[in-house]
Amino acid sequence: MLLNACAGQSKIDSQAIIVAAERPDAYLSQLTGKRVGLLVNQTSMVGKTHLADYLLENDINVARIFAPEHGFRGDHDAGAHVNSEVDAKTGIPITSIYGKFKKPPLEMLQQLDVVVFDIQDVGVRFYTYISSMHYMMEAAAEAGIQFMVLDRPNPNGRFIDGPILEPEFRSFVGMHPIPVLHGMTVAELARMIKGEKWIKQAQALDLVTIPVAHYTRNMLYSLPVAPSPNLPNDQAIGLYPSLCFFEATPISIGRGTDFPFQVLGFNDIALGQFEFSPESRPGSALHPKLEGKVLKGMDLRESQQRGLNLDWLIAAQGQFIEQGISLFDRADFMDKLAGTDQMRKAIEAGHSGAEIKQSWQAGLEKFKAKRQPYLLYQ
């Protein structure tokens, strides 16, 4: 079943798009006879069958599964360490790359011939699946094995916006000098990571990318599986680029409710008339911000806003200043999400959203030119 369509926008016929995993003629023969590692999660589906099961059914030797943030089955809280284990269904060992280490040991990859990456991304720099891909690409280059990306559409692929990450703000929530919304698929980004030598031994990496069929980046794509516990539908995915910045503030974005990344609320300042109360929800929000408190704010479940909107953040800054409360109580984290401290400082200085966005334009034009050789789709 497809996720709910974005408010105010009609669904496209997602059946017209064929994701790379559902194009076995393009990749199965390249995996035959090889020891295969998978960097996958709950979105790695071939129709109604998980890629791991599909490959096993086709006599591919799946030797190890690597699990990113949220785990192999996508049932871990954001930021929660994921322990290594064995898949109960297949008996294949699972190694977390969001726990003890984010880059697997060299000797582990030397037991493989190829690592296949197949994870649904949402096209936002601070969504950490692309950081996991980065480290796995680097590990594959160092181990001298192939890295294959089975591509999937970018549901925010229509947008290129936000500041370019500055090197001093590099972290796991932002590893590359790209904007917040980069408009690329994971395969395109993998090509850019290799081509721009953003990983060690980039030239040595044997990178194979399997593209999506019948796809252009302006298509509306309704994700068939939620990419993580707190992005349950297309509305949350569309608002995520804007609302994630509130994670660095005291304001709740609805973790611990039925509508995460679709609301804004606070207990000491009424940000609007909509009331909600976050509660503990193991697997998605064990201890959500402002748990058990009655919050007043905004219900954005019908909002048609997409891309990157700073107006909500700027409005909240004004209300917090009036009450003598600091909005950016986690300034370091805010700057990591933004990839710069200039956005926060501009908001604090009272600049408008239009003024702040104008300051990014020169960097975005340079990025668009730099990414051009790596694009697979129009």
N, C-alpha and C positions, 0 to 999 in steps of 0.2 A: 504494500500500500504506500502511495506517495505521501509525503508530508503535506501539511496544509499549504495551499498556495499563498503567496504574498498578498496582503490586502491591497485591493484596488488594481491588481494585475491578473490577467488571465493566465492559466496554465498553458504552457506549450505542450505539444504532444511529445512527452519525454521518451516515448517508444521510438521516435525517429532517431534519437541519439543512441549509439551503441558504444558503451564504455569499453575500454581496452580489454578488461577481464572477460568480456563477453565476445571477444574476437579470437577464439583459440587458434584459428588458422594462422594468426599473426605471431604467436609466441610459443605454442606448445612444443613444436619441433625443436625450438632452441633450448628447451629445458630437458628434453629426453636424454636419459643416460647421465644426467648431472646431479650432484648433491645440492639440493636447493634449500636456501634459507628464505623465510618470508618475514617481511616487516609489514604487518597487517593488523586490522582490528575488526570491529563488528560491521564496518561499512564495506568490507572486502568481499562483496557478493558477486556471484555469477548467477544471475536470475535469483532463485531462492536458495542456492547452495553456496556455502562459504568457499572462498578460493582454496583454502587448505584442503577441504574435502573434495572439491572438484579436481584438483591436481592429483590427489591420491587415487581417485576413481579413474584417472587417465594414466595411471602407472608412472607418475612422476615421483621421484624420491625426495619427499619433503623431510629434511633432516632436522630442521630447527625453526621455531617461530620466535620472532622478536616482537615484544609488546611495547607500544609507546605510552604516553600519558593516557589515563583512563583505562588502560589494560587491554588485553586481547579481546575480551567480550564487551568492552566499553562500559564497565559497571563500577568504575572507581571515581571518587571525587576529583575535581581539578586540584592539581598540586599534590595529591596524595601519592606517597611512594607505592610502587607496584612491585610485589615480590615475584621472583621467578618460581615456576611451577611446571607441572606436566599437564598437557591438555587431556582431560578425562576421556574425551571421545576418541582421540586418535593415538594417544600415548606419546605424542611428539613433545620433546622438551620445549618449554617456553622460557625465554630469557627476557626479563624486563630491561628496557633501556630508558626507564624513568624511575630508577630506584638507586641501587648502589652505584651504577655507572650509566652514563648517557651515550657512551661509545663502547661497543663490545670489545673484549680483549682480542688481540691479534690472533692468538692461537685458536680461538673459537671460529673465526672466519676462515682460517686456513684449513678447516675441516670441511669447507663448502667450496662449490665451484661458482655459484651465483647467488645473489640476494635479490629477491623480487619485492619491490615496494608497490603496494596497492592500498591506498588509504584515501578516503574522501576528505579533501581540504575545503576551507571556506574562503580562501583568497585574502586572508588578513595576516599581516606580518607577525603579530604576536600570538597567533594560534600555533601551538608548538609542534604539530606534526611535521612541519617543514624543517624545524630545528633537528628533530630526530632523523629526518632524511639526510640532512647535512652531515651529521656525525657518521651515519651508516655509509654514505658515499665516501667519506674520508677513510673509514676503516676498510672498505672494499678496495680502495686504491692502494692502501698500504699492504693489504694482504694479496694483492695481485689477482683479485677475482672480479667477475663481471657484476655490474649493478644494472638491473632492469626496472624501469618504471612503467607500470600499467596505468595509463592516464585516466582521469575522470574530469568532468566539467568543473569550472569554478563558478559557484552560484553568485558570486560578487564580481564576475569577470568583466562586467561593463564599466567598472570604476577604476580609475587611477587617481589616488588622492592621498594627502597627508605628507608630513615631512619625511625626507630621506634620512634614514638612520645614520647618526654620526658615530665614528668608531669608539669614542669613549663611553658610549651608552650601550654598547654591545652586551647582550645577555642571552639566556635561553629563550626569552620572549622577544628577541630581536637580534638576529645574527648577521644579517646581510644589509648592505647599503641600498635598500629598496624602500619605497613608500609604504605607509600603513596598508593601503589598498594598492596592490601591484598589478592586478588585472591579468595574471598569468596562471596557467594550470601547473600542477606539480611537475609534470614532464618538462614543460617550458622552463620552469625555474631550475630544475636539475641541469638542464643544458646550459643555463646561464651560470650556475654555480661552478660547473666544470670549465666553461669557456672563459670566465673572468678570473679563474684560479682562486676562488674563495675557499677552497679546501687544500690541504697539503697533498702534494703529489697529484695534482689535478690532471696533468697531462697523461699520467699512467692509468687513469681510470678508464676501464672499458664500459662505457655507458650506452645502454640500449633503451630507447623510448618507444613505446607502443601507443600511438595516438587514439583518441576517440574518433569514431566515424560519424559523419553528418553533423558536426558541431561547429558553431561559430560563437565567439565569446559574448555576443550581444543576446544570445538566446536566454530566455528564462528557463531555469532548470530546477525542478522540484525534487529535492533529494529523497531517494527511496528509503534511506535509513538515517536516523539521527546521528550526526557525526560525533557527538559527545552528550553526556547526560543533561547538561544545561543549555543545549541548543536543540530543543525538541521539535522545532518546526521551522518553516521557511521565514516566518515573521521574526523569530529570534535571530536567525542567521542574517537576515537583512539589517537588523538593528545592532547586531554585535559590534561592528566597527566603531559605532558611535558610543554605545553604552559601556563597552569594556573599560573605558577610561575612568568610569565611576568606581571601578574596583580599587582605585588608588585614593578613594575618598571615603567618608563615613556613610555615604548614601548607598542604600540597597538597590540592586537591579533585579530583585525578585528571586534570588537563590533561596531555596526552601519554600517555594510556592509552585503552583501549577503553571506559572508563566514566567520562568526565568528569562532575563534579557528582553523583557517586554513591558516592564514597568520601572518606575523610579519612585523612591519613597524614603522618608526620614521621620524620626520620632519627635525631635525637638523643634523642627521647622516644617511647616506645611508647604510642601512643594506643589500641592494641588489638592483636589477634593477626594481622590480615589484612595480608599483605605485597604490595607492588606497587612498580614502578619506572617513573617517567615517562621518556619518550624523545621525541626530536624528531619532530614530525609536521607537515611543511609544510602550511599551509592551515587547521590547527586549533591547533597549539601548536609553533611553530618552536623556541622555547627555553623549555620549561616549567619551572616552579619545581621545584627539587631534581632536575633532570635527571640520570639515570644512577645515582641513589642508591637504595638499598633502604629503603623506607619501611614503617613498621608503623602500622596504624591500624584503621579500621572500614570494613567492606563494607556499604554501605547500599542495595545493589541490590534487596533484598527489603523494605526499610523501608516501612511504611504511613504514615509521618509526612507530613503535608501542612500547608500554611499556613506560619506562621512559628514555628520552634522555636529557642529560645535555649539549650536544655540542652547541646547539643554545644559551643557556644562557651564557656559557663560552665564545663563540665567541663575543657575544654582550658586555660582560664585557671588553674584550680586546679593542674593538672599542671605548667604552665609556671612558676608561682610557686614550687612545690616545688623546681624545678631552677634557680631564679634566672634564668630567661630571660624576656624581655619578649614577650608574645603580640602586643600591638598595636604592632609595629615600624613600621607605617605609619599612625599614629594619625590624621593628617589625612585620609587616604583612607578610613579606617574611618568617620570622622565625616561625610564626604561621602556615603558609602553609606547611613548611618543617617539623614542629614539633620539631625543634632544631635550634640552631644558628650555628651549626658546618658546615652545608652545605654551607651557605652563606660565612662564614669565609674561608672555603677551596677554594671557587671560587675566593674570593678576594685575597687569598694568591697565586693564580696561579696554583693550582693543576689541574690535568687532570680529565676528566670524569671517566676514568678507576680507577684512584687512589681514587676518592671520593666514587665510588661505592664499591670498595674493603673494605672501612671502615665500610660499612653497613653489610657485610656478616655474621659476628658472630651473630648480632642481628636478622637477617633474619632467620638463622638456628634455633635459639631458638624459634622464632615466629612460624615457620613451625611445630615444635614439639608441641608447646602449643595449636595450633589450631586443631590438628589432631582429638581429640575426638569429635569435634563439626561439622565435615564435613558430608555432606549428599550425595556428589557426588565424583566420581573419577576424 
